[in-house]
């Protein structure tokens, strides 16, 4: 079992056993604390399932540099943003790298995390100085009033070690939110040049970095003064120990030679193209002009063929035009053809194409290809990396392959890898066990998975159950228990499917059962029935309704042919729970399809699936309900999803639907509190949510998990909310389940360490925790447990989950060691 414990946390995770820290928070948020918050365990990750594959999410903007008989590929990676979508969620875009061999295959099964921080780190470039690579990227840096364009860098050693744990601050622009930059190695040092876009920042500046990572200038120096127009297509190259700076002026590509100390060596001169590669002693220049052209150029700037030599006639290019490289014996030119994918061709010393070398590195159409980069690792071959769409829609991955001068192309491999992302979880309790369900994602597809766990949090099944697979899976996976079995619900290709799982961990239904055209679905269970709710429009997408329908738990069949319209006319994100003999559904009801403001609505639903009463609890969204013995708790976040400040609220309701407590502001901490959920623990409600109160600035979207204990009348038990899981890594999508007096939280925690680099599911116990050996669940290990252990002896805990409490050696079987162990715990011999 992989454990995130107090003494060993990946990348700074802090999972607090709450004690004195709550007193500090009380000073910050409230002056009154009436009781000690519950003890919260460190989370434990689900074991196994770490096989590396193309990572989920968007991987963008690859660059590559050869060195040491291999190459380092770098890219911007938005894998933490897959939790809620987009490119700026959680840590936004981060910088990853992988070392590749001469065939383009990664040495690093899990990529190297070069830099992760809030905001974006994007558009990396890389250069090799003979011993190390320097990776440079754009960093979103806070300024006094907003944010600015900044450049940071870090060295990577040949063994893949990131030498600079804190990035090198190369340059920052106070008023430019975008710009351009380039990097090159000159002898054993590096030079970074950059230009901003705002007045006073549009000159071209340069700064040197030593092999030891030391900035050699106190501040960047101006090497090309600003003019009345902006510069574009900035480039850096090096040959014969000199630096060549190139740029697009008003209409002409220009270049100028500099010494390694950034002293100009000659006046600027025009060049025919913007793509330049160096052999160490001379250059190749390439460009597009109704075809791909190239020419050799000396280190002193003498262009051999001013009009260029034709490399590929009439090639229609996209995504940045050609790329160029030197492999130690040949030049290479690559480009993305609109019709034929990434094309490469080797050139001789005179820039003439070598017969047989022009082939497709990737034959994907240009609509599936983004930017690409190439490098010559060994003589006679080229390694390429590119941004391309994998099997799953809306994802992009970094791919790699190599080609020889003879035109032999290796198999395409995924470069931007990681363990599967585990997200969109739910947990449904049953006697002595719980069923956890989740959506597992890679760039190659999704799976709906389910696995049973004991009250101690250990898996009862060797492997998860695979309930469905496909690229069209999206949204939450939900589960419920009807007293005899579970039903799992999910959406695939805008269709709602369900599948039942028995108490013994056996899938009841041979295949997923179609319920309705739908999205945003949920399920609740009780009394051998299930109630399903979902979103769908009837005639127009501008009018979306919440529907509900009852399913028989024994057969899995729908009990009616027509779903009940619970509410509209633009109602989203329904949820449902069982409350005694009733169902309670919640949703957010927008005033129109183009109005982000919404009312938070709950509806009391009878056994026939029809609404008895419904009313609003407040305004906002992401509404959930938790049933209690006499009152239930409706929770939600305030304001619209696009608001920069959201709080979490609750009210207590009776079974008639009347509000009997609250509304209560559970947390009004700074920034955003989102996606609340709650459960009844046996004595009170416990509420948990995603929280961004610890944000360093307004574009820090990392979520921690905070919680609060709430009484049956919707009052705060402790007078304050408190941290549940806090740290520099995102924690998202908390879910709660309480049974047998024990409360369990599941959530997805981003784990950057090997072998993960992905969101992984973890479980956290809250308050009273199960005790190993306490089979009768009376709070201690005594002779009653010894007697029960005798009946469990020889049994598989997978078949008899209650016996899992006595499986002390965690081998899945009650054996002699467990028998001896429980007798010792009970005070016997």
N, C-alpha and C positions, 0 to 999 in steps of 0.2 A: 504494500500500500504506500503510495507516494503521499507524504504528509507535509503540509505547510505548517510548521510549528513555530513556536515563539523564538527558538534559537536558530532556526534555519529557514529563512524566507527567501524566495526568489526575488531578486532585484528590488529589495527594500520593502517588500510587503510588510505591513504592520497590522496584525490581527490582535486586537487589544483584549486581554483579560481585564474587564473593566473594574477599576477600583479608584485610585486617587485621580486619574485623568478626568473622571466625571465631575469632580469637585472644581477643577479648572474650568471645564465647560460651563458649569453652573454660574461661575462668575461672569463668563462671556455672554451667556444667553438668558439667564434668569437668576434671581436672587433667592429662590426658594426651592429646596430639594426635600421631599418628604420621605424618601426611602432609597436604599441602595439599589441601583440597577442590577439586572441579572448577570451572572457569570456567562461569558460567551466564549466558546471554545475556538481554538485555531481551526481553520478549515482543512479538510482532507480532500485531495484530488481523487477523482475516479481513477482507478488503476488501468494500465494497459492502453491500447488503442492509440499508439504513438507512431505508427508507420508514416514516414514522410511522403508527402505528395505536393502537388502544386497548391500553393496557399490560397485560401479563400480571400476575396476582396480584390482591390485594385493595386497592381504593382506597375509603376510608371517610369518613364524617362531613363532608360538604361544608358550607361557609359561603360567603357572597358579600356584597360591598359595592360599591356604585356609586361612581364618582369619575372626573372628567376625561372625561366622555362615554363611558365604558366601565365595566367591572366587573372586579373581581379575585375569582376563585373560588379557594378554598383547601381542602385536604383532607389527611387522613392517608393515607399511601401505604406499603404493605408489599411493594413490588416486589422488594426485596432478599431477602425471605423465600421467594420462589418456588423458590430453590435446593433447599431441603429441606422446605418446607411450613410451615404455621402462621403466626402473626402476630409471633412474637418471635425468629425466626431471624435471624442476621446483624445488620443494623442495626435490626431490628424495624420499627416504623412511623416514617416520616419525614414532613416537612411539604413539600408541593408546592403550586404555585399556577399559575394561567394567567389571562392577561388576556383578557377576552371583549368582543366588540363588541355593539352593541345587538340583534343577532339571536342572541346566545348562541354565536357561533362564536369559537374561540380565535385570538388574534393569535399566540400562541406555539405553534409546531408541536411543539417539545419543551418540556415544562412547566418552570417555574422551581423550582429546588431552594432552598427557603427555609431549611431546616435538616435536616441529616442527622447523626446521632450514634448511639452504641450505646444500647441500651435503647429505650423507646418515646418518641416525640413524637406526640401524638395530640390529637383533639378540638379542632381549631383554630377560632378566631373572628377576625373582621377588621372594622376600622372605618377610614373615610377622613376625614382632617382638612382637606381642601382642597388639599393638595399631595402627600401620601403616604398609603399604607395602612399600618396597623399590624396585623401578624399576631401573635396570641397563642395559645399552645398549652400543653398539659400536657406536662411533661418528667419522665421517670423519673430522679430524682436520688439519688445514693448518700448514705446517712446513716451514722452511726457503727456502727449495728448491722444495718441492712437497707436499704431505700430509701424515699423519701418523695415526696409529691405536690408538684410545683413548677411554677411558671409562668415561661415565657420568652417573649420577644417580639423581633420584627425588623421594620424598616420596609422597604417596597417602593415604589420610585419609579414614576412613571407610565410610564417606559420599560422597566419590568420589572426594574430593577437592585435587588438586595437590598443595601440601604444598610449594614446592620449585619452584618458578616461574623461577629462574635461576638455571640451573642444577648444581649439586655437581661435581666438577672436580676430579674424583677418581684417574685416572692415564692416562698418555700419553706416547707413544713410538715414539721417534724421527725418527727411521729408519725402523720400521716395519709397513707395510701397512695391516697386518692381524695378528691374534693371537687367543687366547682363554681366557675365563674367567668364573668364577662361583661366586655365591653369596649365603650366608646363614645367618640366624639370630641365634645369640648366646645370650641367655638371652634377654635383651632389646636392644642390639646393633646388627649391621650387620658387616660381614666381606666380602670383595671382594678380590678374588685372580685372578691373570692374568699372562700370559706369552706371550712374543712377539716371532717373528720368525727370527729376525736378530741377528747377532753376538753382544754380549754384552747386549742383551735384552731377552734372552731365558731362564733365570732363572724364577722360580715361585715367584711372589711378592704378598704380601697381605697388606691390609689397612683396618682399622676399621672405621666405621661411627657410631656416637652416635645416640640415639633416637631423638635428636634435630637436626640431620643432620650435625653435626660437624665432620670433619676429625680428628681422634685422633692421627695420625702420621703426621709429617711434610711432609714426602714422603713415598711411599710404601717401605716396608722392605722385604728383600730377605728371604724367608722361605725354599727354595730349590735351591741350586746353580745349574747353568747350567752345562751340561756335553757335551760330543762330539755329542750327539744325541738330537733331540728335544723331548719335552714332548707332550703328547696328552691326551685326555679324562680327562681333569681336572674337579674335582668335589669337592664340599663342602657340608658337612652335620654337624648336631649337635645333641648330646644326652648327657644327664646328665650334662649339662652346659659346655661341652667340644666341641671343633671343630675337625672335621675329614676332613683332606685333602687327596684326592685320585688322582692318575694320572697313566698314562701308561708309564712305563720306556722303556727300550730297547725292551722288549718282554713280560713283566709281569706287571699286575696291582698291584700298591703299594698304601699304605695308611700310614698316620702318625697322631697321636693325638697331639692337641695343646690346651693350656689353652685359656680362652677368651682374654687374653693379648698377644696371639700369641707366648707363650713360649712353646717349645716342651716338651711333657710329657713322651715320650717313643720313642725308635727307630722306624724307618719305618718297615712295615711288608707287606707281600704279601696278596692279597685278590683275590677271584676267579672271580669277575665280576666288571663291571664299572658302573652299575646302582644301586644307593643306596637311600633308603628312611629311615626316622627316625620316630620312635613312640614317641620320647622324652626321652626314656630310653634305647632303643636298635635300631638295624638296620635290614633291609632286603637288601640283595645283590642279584642281578639277572644278568644273562648273556645268550648269545646264544652260543650253541655248538651242532649243529645238533638237535636242540630243545631248548626250553626255560627252564632254570634251575633257582632255587632260594634257598637261605639258610638264616636263621636268623644269626645275628652276634651281640655279646654283645657290649656295649659301650666301653669296653676295647680292642675290636678287636678279640675276640675269635669266630671263625667261627664254627657253630654247625655242618654243613654238608659240608665238604671241596669239595666233588664232586657234591654237590647240590642235590635238589629234583626236579624231572621232573615236570614241570608245563604244558607244551604242547609238545607232541612228534612230532619231525620232522617238526615243523612249519617253513616254509620258510618266513623269515622276510625281511623287507625293511625299508627305511627311519629312520635309527638310532637305530634299535633294540628295546628292550623292554623299557617301562617306569614303574616306581614303585611309590606307594603311600601308606599312612596309613590313615584310615578314623576314627580312635578313638577306633576301636574294631577289625578291620581286615586289613591285608595287601592286596594290589591289584597289579597285573601285567597286563600290556597291551602291545600289539605289533600290527604292521601292517602286516597282512598276504597277500602274493602275490595274493591269490585267494579269500580270504574271508573278506577283509577289516580290520577294527580295531577290534581286539578281546580283551576281558577283562576277567579276572578270579580273584575271591577273594580267599585268602589263610588264613588258620588259623595260630595260633601262631607258629606252627611247619613247616610252608611253604607248607602245604598240600592243594591242591585245594578243595574248598568247593563245594559240589555237587550242580548242578543247577545254579551256578554263571557264568559259562563260556558262554558268549554270544557275539554277534557282536554289538559294539557301533555304528558303521557305516558299512554298507555292500557294500559301493562303492569299486570298484576294486582299486588296488594299483596304477594304472596308473592315477587315479583322486585324489589320496591322497598324501599330503606332510607330513611334520612333525606333531606330535601331542604331547599333554601333558595332565597329569591327576592330580587330587587332591581329597583327601577325605574331604568333607565339614561337613557331619554329619555321625555318626556311621551307618554302614550298607549300605552305598552307595558311589558311585564314580562319580565325574564330569569330563568329558573329553572335550577338545577342539582340533580342528584339522584344518589343511589347506587342503581345498578341492575345486575342480572345481565346480562352480555353473552352471547354464544353459548356460551362455554366454561363448563362446570360448575365450581362452587367459586370462581369469580372474581367480583369486583364491580368496576365501573368508574364513573367520574363522567361523567354525560351532561348535555347542555345544550340549551335551545331557548328561543324567545321567543314571546310572544303579544301581539296588539294588542287595544285596547278593542273593535274590531269583530269579534273572535273569530278572527283569522287566526293560525295557528300555523306557525312555521318548522319545517324538518326537524330532527330530533334529530341531534346530532353528539356525538362523543366528545370529552371535555375532558381526561381523564387519559391522555395519549398517551405514546409513546416508540417507539424502534426495537424490532424483535422481540428477545425474549430467546433467547439461544443457550445451551442447557444439555444435560446428560445425554450428554456426548460420548464418543466412543471413536475410536481411531486404529489402523489395521491396515496394517503395512508390506508392500510388494511390491518387486520389483527396481526401483530408481531412482525409486520413487514411494511415496506413502502415501495411503490413503483415510481421510478424516476424516468421521465421521457425527455427527449431533446432532439433538436435538429443538428445533425453533424454535417459540416460543409468543408469541401475542398474546391479547388478550381476545376476539378473533374466531375463534380456532382454533389448531390445531397442525399442524406439518408434520415429517415425517421427511426430512432432507436429507443428501446425501452429496456430497463434492467431493474430487477428487484434488489432491495437492500434490507438488511436486518435493522432492528432498532439501534444497534451499535454502529450502524453506518457501513457495514461490510457487505460486499456483493453476495447475493444468494445464487446468482447464475454465473457460470464461468465466463460467458460472453453475452453482450447485449443482444436482445431480439431485434432483428431488422424487420420493421413493419412496412416500409415502403422505400423506394429509391427513385431518383429522377432529377432532372435539371429544373423542373417547374415547381419544386417545393419551395415555399416561402412562408414567413410568418411564424406564429407561435405553434408549438405542439402542446396539446392539452390532454389531461387525463383525469378520470374520476372513477370512484368505486361505488357500486350499487348495493353492497352487502355480500355479494358472492363473486364478483368478477370486476375487472377494470374495463373501461372503454377509453381508447385513445383516439383523439380527433386531430386532424390537420388539413391544410389546404394545399392542393397541387393543381397547377394550371387553372386557378380560379374555380376549383371544384372542391367541395368538402367531402372528405373520406373518413371512415372510422374503422377500427378493428378492435376486437375484444381480446383480453389476456386473462387467463385463469389464475387462480391463487397459486397453483404449482408452477407458474412461469411458462405455461404452454399457450401459444397463440391459438385462440378458439376458431377464428375465421380463416378460411383458406386463402383469402385475398382481401384487400381493402374493399370496403363497401361504400359505394357512392351514395351521398345523402342529397346534395343540392348544389347548384351553382352558387358559389359563395366566396367570401374572404373574411378575415378577422373572426374566427370561430372559437367557441368554447364549449365545454361539456361539464355537466354536474350529474351526480348519481345518488340513488337512494331508493329503498323499497323495491329492488329488482327492476328499476327503470332508470333511464338516462334522459336528460333534457339537453338538447343541443340548441345553441344560439349562433347566429351568423349574420353578416352583412350581405346585402345584395340589392341592386336596383331592379325595378319592375320594367319600366319603359325607357327611362332616361337616366343617364349616369349622374345627372345633377340632383336626382332624388334617390337617396340611399336609405334603406329601411333596416331595422333589426327584426329578424324572424326567429321564431322558436318552434321546436317540434320535439315530441316525445318518442323515445325508442324503447322497445322491450329489451330488458337485460338478458333474458333467457335465450331469445332467438336473434337478437340484434336487429330485428326489423322495426321499421317505423310504424307507430300505432295509428297514424293518420296519413292520408295522402297529401294533405295541404298544411303547410306551415302557418303559424299564427303571426300576423304582423304586430310586433310589440311596440313599435314606435318609429317615427320619422319626423320630417321628411329628408333630413340629411343627418342621420344618426350613425355613429361610428364606434368601433372598438367595444363590442358587447362582451360582457362576462356574466357568468351564472354560477350560483351555489345552491345546494340543497339546505333547507331550513325546516327541520321537523318534517311535516307532510307537504310543505310548500317549496316552490322554487323562487329565488330572488335573482332577477337579472339587473344589470347596470349597463349604462352606455352614456356617451356624450352626444347631446343633441344640438347641432349647429342651427343657427337661425336661417342660413341659406348655404348653398354649396360654395359660395365665394366669401363667406364670412368666417374668419378663424375663431371667433368667439363662440363658446358653447355652454349649455347648461349641463350639469351633471345629474343624471336621471336614474332612479331605481324603480323597479316594478315588482310588486308582489304577484306571483303567478300560482294559480291553483293546480291541483293534480292533473287536470285536463289540459294543461298547457296554456290556458288563456289568462290574460291579465285581469287581476282583481282590482288593483289600484296601482297608479304610478304617479310620481311627483318628483320635482327637482330638489336636490340637496344643496346645491350651490352653483358656482360658475367655474368652468375650467375644463378638465378632461381626465382621461386615464382613470376612470372610476372603477372601484372594486368593492366587494362586499364580503364581510366575514360574519358568519352566524355564531351567536352565543346562546346560552341557555334561556335567557329571558329577553335580551335585546341583541340586535345585530349592529354591526359597525359599517357604515358607508364611508369610504376614504377616496380622496381625489387630490389632484394638483390644481392649483389656481392658475388663471390666465391662459393665454393661448400657448401652443407649442413653440411659437416663434418669439415669445417674450423672453427678455433677458433675466427676469426675476420671477420665479415660480415658488410658491409655498405649498405645503401639504396640509390638508384639512380633514376633519371627520365629523360625522354626526352619529348618534345612536338612534335606532328606530325600533319600534315594536312590531309584532307580527301583523298588526293591522296597517302598517306603513306609516304610522305617525312618528314624527321626530320627537324623541323623549330626552335627548341630551345633545348639547352643542348648539350651533356649530363651534368647533374648537380648531384654532390654529395650532397644529401639532408642531410645526417648525416654520419660522419666518427668518431663517438664517440667510445670509447674503447669497446672491446669485441664484442658482436653480436647484429646486428639489423636485424630483420627477419619479413617475412610475411607482406609486406606493402600493403596497399590499399588506394584508393583515390576517391574523388568525386568532382564535380563542385558545388560550393555553391551558385552560382548566380553572384558572382563577382570575384571569384578566385578558384583555386583548394585547397582542404584540404586533406592532406596525413597523415596517422597514421600507426604505425607499432609496433610490439613487440620489446622491447629494453632491453638489459642486461648491459647497460653502468654502472649501479649502483652496479654491482656485487662486493661482498666482496673479492672474489678470483676466480681463474680460474674455479673451479668446482661449482660456484654459478650460477645455470641456471634459476633463477627466472626472469620472464619477467614482466616488467612494460610496459606501453603504452606511447609512445612519438608521437608528431605530428609536422607538419610544414605547413605553408601556402605557396602556390606556384602560381606564376603568369601564365598567358596563354602562356608565352614564356619559361616556365620551370625555371624561376629564383625564388630564395627564397624571399618572400615578407618581412620577418622579419630578414633575414640574419642568422637565428638561428632556430634550432628545440627546442621544449619545452615539458615539461611533461604534459600528459593528465590524466593518472592515475598511481600513484606511491605509493609503500608501500611494507611491508614485505610479503604480500600475492600475489600469481601469478595473473596476468591479461593477458588473451590470446584471440586470434582469433577476433580482431576488425573488424567490418564491418561498412560501411558508407552509408547513404542515404540522399539525399537533395531534398526537394520539397517545394513549396510555400515560398521559401526564408529561410527555416529552415533546419539545418543540424543535423542529428541524428547519433550517434555512438552506436552500440550495441557491447557487448563483454561479455566474461565469466570471472567472478571474483570468485576466491576461497574464500569461507566464512567458516571459521572453527567453528563459533559459533553455539550454539543450535538455531534452530533445523536442521541445514544444514549439516556441515562437508562435503561440496561438492562444485563443480563449479555451480554457478548460473548466469543466464543471467541478465544483467543490461543495462539500456539505459542512454545515456549522451547527453545533448544538447550542441552544439558548436556554439558560436557566437550569432547571433540574436535568441531569444527564443520566443516561442508562449506565448501569454498573455491570461489568462483565461478571457472569455467574449468577446474577439476580434473575432467575428464570421466572419466578412468580411475580416479579415487578413490584415487590413490597418495599423496596428501598434499601435492602441489605441482602447479604448472602448468608443464609441460615440453613437449618436442617430441612425446611420445606423445599429449598432448592436442591438439596442433596437427593431428596426423594424423587423430585421431578427429573433430576439428572439420570437416575436409575431407569426411568421409563424412556429417556432419550437415548440411552446407550446403544451404539451401533447404528443410529439413524443418521440420514443425510439431512443437514440443515436446510438444503434446498427444498426438500419435501416436507419438512416439519420446521417452519421458520421460528416457532417459539423456542426450539432447542438451540437456535443460534446464540441465545444469550449464554449458553453453557459451552460454546465452542471456544475454549480458552486458547488453543493453539492455532485457531483460524485455518484449519485444514479442510473445513467443510463437512467433517464427520465427528460425531461424539465418540471418543475413543478412551483408552485407559489413561492417557495423560490428562484429558479433561476431567475424568472421574477423580483422579488423585488431586488435581488442582482445585476442584470445587470443594472437596472435603477439607482441604487446608484452609481455603477462604472462609469456610463455615466454622472453623475452629476445631475440626476433627483431625485425625491422624491419617 
